[in-house]
Every structure is written in structure tokens, then in C-alpha cells.
Amino acid sequence: MNAIRPEKIEAAETETVDSNLAAVTEVEAGIRDFVRNDIAYLRRPAATSTTDTPPLDPNAEATVNNVNSLIQRVAGTSLAEIENLISELESLRDLLHAEGQRVQREISGYAQLSQAAMKSTRMIADNVAQWKRAADGLRNS
């Protein structure tokens, strides 16, 4: 019988978490590098054969600023829509919760009513059976 010690299990779980964390960090670094390289041409002019780097073109800087403001406007609108959606979902969740409780109360009420109806029906059936026996007893006597 092989028994794995808890220390070995914890060490294996820690290694798995560390490897997952390393993979996530690596992916995030790759994304950052990709974005930097993708928009780098907007920040500086194309490389020339000389070693001197000319100053940023005012048009390129304006383009970068325009792109940044556009991203902020789009992100702001998206965030507002997401917040509205979250508040709508929360109110819908509250409504569904309240309706669920109402349905539970209704079911409980119907169950109690059904039990009362069954008891009444039994009592009526027992009384009718007693009357029938009494009537049969009177006929036979």
C-alpha cells in the first residue's frame, strides 16, 4: 500500500500553483511587449540610417494623444454600460429572489390547503360510513 504524505501533496500543489503563476506572468509580459511594439511606431518616427533620433513629429504626438483620448472615451462608455448592466442584473436578481420566496409561500399555502381538504374529506367519508352503518343497523332490526 502506497501512502502519500500530506507534505508531498502540499509541495505538489504549491509547484502547480507556482507553474501556473509563472505561465500567467509570461503571457502578461508577452501581451505587454506586443502592445508596446504595436504602438511604438506612433510614438517615434521610422528609424533612419543615422544614429541621431529626430524629435517627435508634432503630428505623430497629436495622433497618439487622439488615440489615447479615443480609447478613454470608448472605455468610459463601455465602463458606464457595464456598470448599468451590473445594476440591472442586481435588481433582477433581487426581483427573482423575492419572486422565489413568494412562490415558496404560495406552494406552502397550497400544501396546507390540500392537507386541510384531505382531512375534511376523510372526516366526511368517516361520517358517511358511520351513517351508513347506522342505517343498515336500523334496517336489519
N, C-alpha and C positions, 0 to 999 in steps of 0.2 A: 504494500500500500504506500503510495507516494503522497506525502502531505507537504503542501507549500506553506512555508512560514508567512505570517502576515507581513513581516518586514520586507520579504521579497515581493509580495503583491504590491505593497505601497511603493517600493522602488520602481516596479514596472509601470505603475500608474503615473508616477512622477516623471519617468522617462518619456512616456507617451504624451503627457501634458507639455513637457519641455520641447519635444519634437514638433508638436502641433503649434506651439507658440513661435518656434523658430520658423516654421513654414509660413505662418501668418505674417511675421515680421518681414520675411523675404519677399512675399507677394506685395506687401505695402511699399517696400523700398523700390521694387520694380515699377509699381504704378507711379510713385513719385518721380522716378527717373524718366519714365515715359512722358509724363506731363511736362516736366522741365524741358526735355528735349523737343517736345512737340510745339511748345510755345516760345522756345528760345529765339527763333528767328524774328519774333515780334519785338523782342527786347533789344536785339542788336542787328546791325546790318549784316549782309552777307560777307563772309570772310574774303579779304583781298590778299594779294600776293605780298603786300608789305607787312611788316611786323607791327606797324603803328595801327592802333584801332581808332577809327574816326569816332567822334562823338555821336550819340544817338540822334537820328533824324527826328526833328520835331513831329513830322507826320507819323512816324512809327510809334513815338511815345503817345501821341494823341490816339492812335489806333489801339494801343494797349489799354489806355485809360477808358476808351469807349467800350472795349471788350469787357473790361472789369466792371464798368457800370452796368452793362447789359446783363452780365452774369448775376450781379447783385439784384437787379430788378427782377429777373426771372426767378432767382432763388427766393426773393422776398415774396413774390406772388405765390410760388409753389408752397412755401412755408405757411403762408396765410391760408391757402386752400387745405393744406394738410391739417392745420390746427382746427379749421372749421369742420373738416371731416371727422376729426377725433372727437370734437364736442358733439357732433350729431350722433356718432356711434355711441358715445357715453349716454346720451339722452335716450337713444334707442335701447341700450342695454338696461337702463333703469325702467323704461316702459315695459320691456319684456319680462323683467324681474317682477314688476308689480302685477302684470297680467298672469304670470305663472302662479303667484300667490293667490290671486283671485280665482283662477281655475282650480287650484287645490282646495280653496274654501268651498267652491261650488260642488266639487266632487265629494267632499266630506259631507256637505249638506244633503246631497242626493243619497249618499250611503246611509246616513241616519234616517232619512225619509223612507228609504227602501226597507231598512230593518224595522221601522215602526209599522210599515204597511204589512210586512210579513207577520209580525206579532199580532196585529189586528186580524189578519186573515186566519191565523191559527186559532185565535180566540173565537172567532165567528164559526169556524169549522168545528171546534170542540163543542160549542153551544148547540149547533145544529145537530151534531151527533148525539148529544145528551137529550135533546128534544125528541129526536127520532127514537131513541131507546125508550124514553118515557111514553111516547105514543104507541110503540109496539107493545109495551108492557100493559097499557090500558086496553088495547085491542084484544090481547090474549086473555085478559082477566074477565 
